[in-house]
Amino acid sequence: MDTNRRGFLGAMGRVSIGAAATVAGAGQSATAATEPDHKTHWGMVVDLRKCIGCQACTVACIMENDVPEDAFRTHVSVYELVKDGQDPAMVMLPRLCNHCDTPPCLPVCPVEATFKAESGEVLVDASKCVGCAYCVQACPYDARFINHETQVADKCTFCFHRTSVGLLPACVETCVGGARNFGDLNDPDSEVARMLRENEVSVLRPEMHTNPNVYYIGLDDILDGRVAGEAAYRPPLTGEAHATHGEGL
């Protein structure tokens, strides 16, 4: 966790505190100081080998972003994975907006409230959103919801208000096992770039071709499509392996 924090802060250039509310004010990589053409592109690498399902990330997100009751910007799904000839194993799947490079939620918004920030985040302009929920239906990761208090679309923002002033997202800052790693994917010296080079990684719903910016280390193939909102229990899947599911909170 300390290494992750140092790596992220080392990638940050000078940022104005007043820039937190603007897209153009997003933190820039230190590489930009010597490479004017460098463009910061934030992403997350989740090492499932380290996730213990403690839900510290879920709670931190709720507190940081004032998420209403019965809604989540991020949370950890818990599954019992059973494979033939093996003992059952509990596996964790942290879930959040994937901040896709080709986000399906963007073109369906009739008022252009959903937009792609210069540093890669998919964000929502609440002043434009009319709460039609088209984006909620379009998201293949079940990562959006209509906030019943504000009546507008809500989702993970990679804690844009924090990263803009040099802080890590709340879920990364509080991750007990250091499973969540955040940084500049375009900086070859960043921790996340190193992790992508040195590990076999997977993404959720690869068949959707959304080019997500959330990557997983140690994701079992049977779980890469298990992102829809589900009841606390599902019957075992048929085939060589199956998973039963219990929501984290």
C-alpha positions in Angstrom: 0.0 0.0 0.0 2.8 2.4 0.8 4.5 1.6 -2.5 1.3 2.2 -4.3 0.8 5.6 -2.5 4.4 6.7 -3.2 4.2 5.6 -6.9 1.0 7.6 -7.4 2.3 10.7 -5.7 5.5 10.4 -7.6 3.5 10.5 -10.8 1.8 13.7 -9.8 3.0 17.1 -11.0 2.0 20.5 -9.5 -1.8 20.8 -9.1 -3.9 23.7 -8.1 -6.4 22.9 -5.3 -8.9 25.1 -7.1 -8.7 22.8 -10.1 -10.6 20.0 -8.4 -13.8 20.9 -10.1 -12.5 21.1 -13.6 -11.6 18.4 -16.1 -8.6 20.4 -17.3 -7.3 20.6 -13.8 -6.8 16.8 -13.4 -3.4 15.9 -12.0 -0.7 15.4 -14.6 2.1 12.8 -14.6 5.6 14.0 -13.6 6.6 12.7 -17.0 4.7 15.7 -18.5 7.4 18.0 -17.2 9.9 16.5 -19.6 7.6 15.1 -22.2 5.1 17.8 -23.2 3.0 15.4 -25.3 2.4 13.0 -22.3 -1.2 12.5 -21.6 -2.2 11.1 -18.2 -4.7 8.2 -18.4 -5.8 6.9 -15.0 -6.6 3.2 -14.5 -6.8 0.6 -11.8 -5.3 -2.9 -11.4 -7.1 -5.2 -8.9 -4.9 -8.0 -7.6 -7.5 -10.6 -6.5 -4.8 -12.7 -4.8 -4.7 -10.0 -2.2 -8.4 -9.1 -1.8 -9.8 -10.5 1.5 -13.4 -9.3 1.0 -13.3 -7.0 4.0 -15.5 -4.3 2.3 -13.3 -1.5 3.6 -13.3 -0.1 0.0 -17.1 -0.2 0.0 -17.5 1.6 3.2 -14.8 4.2 2.3 -16.6 4.9 -1.0 -19.9 5.4 0.8 -18.5 7.8 3.3 -16.3 9.7 0.8 -19.0 10.1 -1.8 -22.1 10.3 0.4 -23.6 7.3 -1.4 -27.3 6.8 -0.4 -28.6 3.7 1.3 -29.1 0.6 -0.8 -26.7 1.9 -3.5 -23.1 1.3 -4.3 -20.4 3.0 -6.4 -18.1 0.1 -5.7 -18.4 -3.1 -3.7 -17.0 -6.6 -3.4 -19.1 -9.5 -4.6 -18.3 -12.8 -2.8 -18.6 -16.2 -4.6 -18.2 -19.8 -3.6 -16.3 -21.3 -6.5 -16.5 -25.1 -7.0 -14.5 -27.0 -9.5 -14.5 -30.8 -10.1 -12.0 -32.5 -7.9 -11.3 -29.4 -5.9 -12.5 -28.1 -2.5 -14.9 -25.1 -2.6 -13.1 -21.8 -2.5 -14.4 -18.3 -1.6 -13.4 -15.8 -4.2 -13.8 -12.0 -4.2 -14.7 -9.8 -7.1 -14.4 -6.0 -6.5 -16.6 -4.2 -8.9 -16.9 -0.6 -10.0 -17.3 1.5 -13.1 -14.7 0.4 -15.6 -14.1 3.9 -17.1 -14.1 2.4 -20.5 -12.3 4.0 -23.5 -15.4 3.1 -25.5 -18.2 3.6 -22.9 -21.6 2.4 -24.0 -23.2 4.8 -21.5 -22.0 7.8 -23.3 -23.7 7.7 -26.7 -27.1 6.9 -25.3 -27.3 10.0 -23.0 -29.8 12.3 -24.7 -28.5 15.4 -23.0 -24.7 14.7 -23.1 -24.5 14.6 -19.3 -22.1 11.6 -19.4 -18.7 12.5 -20.8 -15.1 11.3 -21.0 -12.6 13.4 -19.0 -9.2 14.2 -20.5 -7.5 11.9 -18.0 -9.7 8.9 -18.9 -12.5 9.0 -16.3 -16.1 8.6 -17.3 -18.0 11.3 -15.4 -21.6 12.6 -15.1 -22.5 16.3 -15.2 -25.3 16.3 -12.7 -26.5 19.7 -13.8 -27.4 18.3 -17.2 -28.7 14.8 -16.2 -32.4 14.3 -16.4 -32.5 10.9 -14.7 -33.8 9.0 -17.7 -31.6 6.0 -16.8 -30.6 5.2 -20.4 -27.0 5.0 -19.3 -27.9 2.7 -16.4 -29.4 0.2 -18.9 -26.5 0.6 -21.3 -23.8 -0.2 -18.8 -22.6 -3.8 -19.2 -21.0 -3.8 -15.8 -24.1 -2.9 -13.7 -22.0 0.0 -12.4 -24.6 2.9 -12.6 -27.7 3.8 -10.7 -30.1 6.6 -10.3 -29.5 8.3 -7.0 -32.8 8.4 -5.3 -31.8 11.5 -3.3 -30.5 13.6 -6.2 -32.6 11.9 -9.0 -29.6 11.8 -11.3 -27.2 9.1 -12.6 -24.5 8.2 -10.1 -21.4 6.0 -10.3 -17.8 5.6 -9.4 -15.7 8.6 -10.6 -12.3 7.2 -9.6 -12.7 9.8 -6.9 -12.0 12.6 -9.4 -12.2 15.2 -6.7 -9.4 13.5 -4.8 -7.1 12.6 -7.7 -7.3 16.1 -9.0 -5.5 17.3 -5.9 -3.0 14.5 -5.7 -4.8 12.0 -3.5 -5.6 8.3 -4.2 -9.3 7.2 -4.7 -10.8 6.4 -1.3 -11.2 2.7 -2.1 -7.5 2.4 -2.9 -6.4 4.4 0.1 -8.3 2.1 2.5 -7.7 -1.2 0.8 -6.4 -3.4 3.7 -4.6 -6.0 1.5 -3.3 -3.6 -1.1 -5.4 -5.3 -3.7 -6.5 -2.1 -5.5 -3.7 -0.2 -7.3 -4.3 3.1 -9.1 -2.1 5.2 -11.4 -1.2 6.5 -14.8 -1.5 3.7 -17.4 0.5 5.9 -19.9 3.5 6.2 -17.6 5.7 3.2 -18.0 7.3 3.8 -14.6 4.0 3.7 -12.8 3.1 0.8 -10.5 0.0 0.0 -12.5 1.9 -0.1 -15.8 4.5 -2.4 -14.2 1.8 -4.7 -13.0 0.3 -4.9 -16.4 3.6 -5.8 -17.9 4.5 -8.4 -15.3 1.2 -10.2 -14.8 -1.5 -11.9 -16.8 -4.5 -9.7 -16.5 -8.2 -10.0 -17.4 -11.1 -7.6 -17.8 -14.8 -8.1 -17.2 -17.1 -8.7 -20.1 -14.3 -8.7 -22.7 -16.9 -9.6 -25.4 -18.4 -6.1 -25.1 -15.2 -4.5 -26.5 -15.5 -1.5 -24.3 -11.7 -1.2 -23.7 -12.1 -0.9 -19.9 -9.5 0.7 -17.7 -10.0 -1.7 -14.7 -7.9 -4.8 -14.9 -7.8 -7.9 -12.7 -5.0 -10.2 -11.8 -6.1 -13.8 -10.8 -9.7 -13.5 -12.3 -11.1 -17.0 -12.9 -12.6 -17.3 -16.3 -16.0 -18.3 -14.9 -16.3 -15.0 -13.2 -15.4 -12.6 -16.0 -19.1 -12.2 -17.0 -20.6 -12.2 -13.5 -21.3 -8.5 -13.2 -25.0 -8.2 -13.3 -27.0 -7.2 -10.2 -27.9 -10.5 -8.6 -29.8 -11.9 -5.6 -27.9 -13.0 -2.6 -27.9 -16.6 -3.9 -27.9 -18.1 -7.4 -28.2 -21.8 -8.2 -24.9 -23.5 -9.1 -23.8 -23.0 -12.7 -23.7 -26.2 -14.8 -20.5 -27.5 -16.3 -17.0 -28.2 -15.0 -17.2 -25.3 -12.5 -19.9 -23.4 -10.8 -20.2 -20.4 -8.5 -22.7 -19.5 -5.8 -22.9 -15.8 -5.1 -23.5 -13.7 -2.0 -23.3 -9.9 -2.1 -20.8 -8.4 0.2 -23.0 -6.1 2.3 
